[in-house]
């Protein structure tokens, strides 16, 4: 805003126009994100996407789960963000607890609650 000499209100109105044109979208925290055509983006919470890693990578109970660093690169988020999501999966009983020098392992497979198509 300072760089272009415009007020916050002008910027917000511009983003509303961009949203209506399909090139921007609001994100949690009162921020906006530019929508890039041709780049599919999964908008689900990170916890859900990490749960899908078990199924997508065909991990069995007892298998090593990918590291925090590997997951942060794979999903394009910071390591602390991945750690918080992994803690939720540990609390849900899907993953073992992380320890120094020990990799997380899969403790249980996620249950799918997909409704039948009508």
DACORCOR-V802886 format. One record per backbone hydrogen bond with DSSP energy under -1.0 kcal/mol. NH is the residue of the N-H (numbers start at 1). CO is the residue of the C=O. If there is no record, write none. Layout:
nh: [NH/NH]
co: [CO/CO]
//
This chain:
nh: [5/6/11/12/13/14/15/16/17/18/19/20/21/22/23/25/27/31/33/35/39/49/50/51/52/56/57/58/59/62/63/65/71/72/73/74/75/77/82/83/84/85/86/87/88/89/90/91/92/93/94/95/96/102/106/107/108]
co: [1/1/7/8/9/10/11/12/13/14/15/16/17/19/18/33/31/27/25/23/36/45/46/47/48/52/53/55/54/106/60/104/67/68/69/70/71/72/78/79/80/81/82/83/84/85/86/87/88/90/89/89/105/99/63/94/94]
//
